[in-house]
Amino acid sequence: MIEPASSEHNSLPVSDRRWAWLEIDLEAIRQNLRRFRRIVGPDVMIMAVVKADGYGHGAAEVARTALNSGAKMLGVSNIDEGIALRESGIVAPVLVLAEPPISTVEALVRYHLIPTVYSMEFALAYGEASSAADQIGPYHLKVDTGMNRVGIHYSDAGDFLRTLDFHKGLQLQGVFTHFATADEADTIEFTQQYDRFHEALDNIRYMGIKPGIVHAANTAAAIRYRNSHFHMVRIGIGMYGLHPSNLTKQVLTLQPAMSLHARINFVKPVPMGEGVSYGLRYRSPGNVLIGTLPLGYADGIARELSGRIQILYQGQRLQQVGTICMDMMMFEADQRPLLKRTPVKPQVGEEVVIVGKSGDEEISLDEIAALLGTINYDVACRFGMRLDRVYHD
Ligand SMILES: *Cc1c(COP(=O)(O)O)cnc(C)c1O
């Protein structure tokens, strides 16, 4: 077990400071990357996407693990995330996946962060800042092929690059696009984006410009579309052991890296008819023990999940009851012997699992995402907000 030096004033291990914590299995991340290596073959580069603090898993630790497993580049969404990686000692190439504000160009140069580019104003400012520092600023051009989020329109990519080609302070290092429907059953829209990307690449080459590292695939595309691999794939969710959709589950087994644990910090019997938590929405049916856990919606356990999730205690599912508070939530251990097994009697200090495995039972991020009507990406990011992490090497 490796403990992050997150808190200099407190030498207690994470799980003793607060009885709620995330565990991150770095071996799972290594194993998932080996599976992607098998899919893309030896010659395609892997970018490890560690934006949003590594989808809640901790960007620096995930980045180091991924780089040691052969990833060649890191992807972040803004320059603060890039600077955080640099300050943790990471020197590998970092691509900022969207064009940052023009005001960041000096910082990009100083921290050797590679920007995504799709506006002329930004490109020129970045080129100037690079020249002023006696450097040649590498950048990747983002081509919009149909997601209509950001990027230069696919039919304008060649002209855009020709206009910038003269610039002594700029060097085109790559050209990429992003798919809107790589995780969906229908393939028509995907194919249209794919064809438009080829059209852009043809135009760029026709102008006599070398596109450099060509990349397009996220996790879903990397798994489902071999022709989308080009020179590099950008792997986010799959590296963390989560599937972008049910379609990829049939193709590949992944190992979730994140699990969520807590220790019971209070237990008492609550008499029949007494309410529990804000609004007293849950009423004791009698003969139950109510356990309290020290985590709540500020830790990413969305309040809408109140009364709808379960937790794992010694391999058994117990119902969460009552409104989920900001920092606490309660669960019920039914003491009635009408259930076939002997009732469990949870004790203060014992561990429960909120996401992950206990005995033969498992609660997945997908299960929680489905209850919320969202996706596993969203839930993992929420858990990363306040909970400390314990890393297993
Ligand atoms: C987040 C992101 C990815 C990674 O997507 P996953 O579905 O998590 O693999 C790839 N490319 C871009 C541009 C992204 O923003």
The ligand as an ORCA input file, in Angstrom:
! r2SCAN-3c Opt
* xyz 0 1
  C     -12.101     12.559    -22.473
  C     -11.584     12.420    -23.815
  C     -11.119     11.172    -24.279
  C     -11.239      9.899    -23.478
  O     -12.522      9.339    -23.641
  P     -12.912      7.951    -22.966
  O     -14.276      7.667    -23.463
  O     -12.877      8.185    -21.493
  O     -11.899      6.960    -23.396
  C     -10.553     11.131    -25.537
  N     -10.462     12.251    -26.297
  C     -10.911     13.445    -25.895
  C     -10.793     14.630    -26.779
  C     -11.497     13.575    -24.646
  O     -11.962     14.762    -24.247
*
